[in-house]
Amino acid sequence: MIERILVAVAGRGLCEEMLNQLLEIPEIQRAEITVLHVVPPQVSADLVSDKLEEGGRVLAQAVKSLKVDPSKINPRLKQGDPKTIVCDVAKEENADLIIMGSRGLGRLVSILENSVSQYVFQLADRPMLLVKDEVYVKRLKRVMVALDASESAQESLDLTLSWVKDLKDAKLLLTHVNPPDKNVAPENDPVLKAANEKAKRLGLQTQSLITSGKAGPEICRIAEEENVDLLVLGSPDRRPNIAKALPDLDRLLGQSLSDYVRVYANCPVLLAR
């Protein structure tokens, strides 16, 4: 259940618009919302003052643009390294969901350019909703879940169902890439069949798709062809407890499925954990 949401805003308005679309969901309407804007460190006191003043305006505009009771909003203006501040505030607020923008940088480029969303993606242990700069945020009518038999995929399905069941006229696209039986029909695939049964009990309209090939490109292709408004993907934390504070090298190098989809999908991506 989503009770606390952290929205990291950067003045572009995309995350605010994404949250406004989510506010059609009763569960989201009940959540407490922290709106965070981070001012990077400056080299002089004058620059600090100017940037904090500018950051205050960005934060105020973000709060004003949200279609939510102002009493449920906790605005926070912080100075420091944005990537660590977002992680720290998410822990302080015990956020159930992080919404933030992403430039969609891939592989080593995101490391070399010090990508905030990439860093938070590595270290956050909670669901993240990423909105790329070039993505047009739309009303949530077509929501796609990429499924397999993993625990994280099933958790992503449950989270999606809890949202979509209350969205008017929404359609749920259930996708399974590379099922064990390559010749199985979508209605007979065990993963999709179980997901469909859950969705049907909630009265949801569904569409099941099976495809084969490299999972990342296939998921992104289907999302584009089906004009998906939100793509949901399970993203397990594969690191041992001793390494929880360290980035996952596979993800840093862009080799994980969730990292590929984060970079290349043409719609907002919810990484469920």
Secondary structure in CASP SS format (residue, H / E / C, confidence):
PFRMAT SS
TARGET T0000
AUTHOR 0000-0000-0000
METHOD secondary structure of the structure
MODEL  1
M C 1.00
I C 1.00
E C 1.00
R E 1.00
I E 1.00
L E 1.00
V E 1.00
A E 1.00
V C 1.00
A C 1.00
G C 1.00
R C 1.00
G C 1.00
L H 1.00
C H 1.00
E H 1.00
E H 1.00
M H 1.00
L H 1.00
N H 1.00
Q H 1.00
L H 1.00
L C 1.00
E C 1.00
I C 1.00
P H 1.00
E H 1.00
I H 1.00
Q H 1.00
R C 1.00
A C 1.00
E E 1.00
I E 1.00
T E 1.00
V E 1.00
L E 1.00
H E 1.00
V E 1.00
V E 1.00
P C 1.00
P C 1.00
Q C 1.00
V C 1.00
S C 1.00
A H 1.00
D H 1.00
L H 1.00
V H 1.00
S H 1.00
D H 1.00
K H 1.00
L H 1.00
E H 1.00
E H 1.00
G H 1.00
G H 1.00
R H 1.00
V H 1.00
L H 1.00
A H 1.00
Q H 1.00
A H 1.00
V H 1.00
K H 1.00
S H 1.00
L C 1.00
K C 1.00
V C 1.00
D C 1.00
P H 1.00
S H 1.00
K H 1.00
I E 1.00
N E 1.00
P E 1.00
R E 1.00
L E 1.00
K E 1.00
Q E 1.00
G C 1.00
D C 1.00
P H 1.00
K H 1.00
T H 1.00
I H 1.00
V H 1.00
C H 1.00
D H 1.00
V H 1.00
A H 1.00
K H 1.00
E H 1.00
E C 1.00
N C 1.00
A C 1.00
D C 1.00
L E 1.00
I E 1.00
I E 1.00
M E 1.00
G E 1.00
S E 1.00
R C 1.00
G C 1.00
L C 1.00
G C 1.00
R H 1.00
L H 1.00
V H 1.00
S H 1.00
I H 1.00
L H 1.00
E C 1.00
N C 1.00
S C 1.00
V H 1.00
S H 1.00
Q H 1.00
Y H 1.00
V H 1.00
F H 1.00
Q H 1.00
L H 1.00
A C 1.00
D C 1.00
R C 1.00
P C 1.00
M E 1.00
L E 1.00
L E 1.00
V E 1.00
K E 1.00
D C 1.00
E C 1.00
V C 1.00
Y C 1.00
V C 1.00
K C 1.00
R C 1.00
L C 1.00
K C 1.00
R E 1.00
V E 1.00
M E 1.00
V E 1.00
A E 1.00
L E 1.00
D C 1.00
A C 1.00
S C 1.00
E H 1.00
S H 1.00
A H 1.00
Q H 1.00
E H 1.00
S H 1.00
L H 1.00
D H 1.00
L H 1.00
T H 1.00
L H 1.00
S H 1.00
W H 1.00
V H 1.00
K C 1.00
D C 1.00
L C 1.00
K C 1.00
D C 1.00
A C 1.00
K E 1.00
L E 1.00
L E 1.00
L E 1.00
T E 1.00
H E 1.00
V E 1.00
N C 1.00
P C 1.00
P C 1.00
D C 1.00
K C 1.00
N C 1.00
V C 1.00
A C 1.00
P H 1.00
E H 1.00
N H 1.00
D C 1.00
P H 1.00
V H 1.00
L H 1.00
K H 1.00
A H 1.00
A H 1.00
N H 1.00
E H 1.00
K H 1.00
A H 1.00
K H 1.00
R H 1.00
L C 1.00
G C 1.00
L C 1.00
Q E 1.00
T E 1.00
Q E 1.00
S E 1.00
L E 1.00
I E 1.00
T E 1.00
S C 1.00
G C 1.00
K C 1.00
A H 1.00
G H 1.00
P H 1.00
E H 1.00
I H 1.00
C H 1.00
R H 1.00
I H 1.00
A H 1.00
E H 1.00
E H 1.00
E C 1.00
N C 1.00
V C 1.00
D C 1.00
L E 1.00
L E 1.00
V E 1.00
L E 1.00
G E 1.00
S C 1.00
P C 1.00
D C 1.00
R C 1.00
R C 1.00
P C 1.00
N H 1.00
I H 1.00
A H 1.00
K C 1.00
A C 1.00
L C 1.00
P C 1.00
D C 1.00
L H 1.00
D H 1.00
R H 1.00
L H 1.00
L C 1.00
G C 1.00
Q C 1.00
S C 1.00
L H 1.00
S H 1.00
D H 1.00
Y H 1.00
V H 1.00
R H 1.00
V H 1.00
Y H 1.00
A C 1.00
N C 1.00
C C 1.00
P C 1.00
V E 1.00
L E 1.00
L E 1.00
A E 1.00
R C 1.00
END
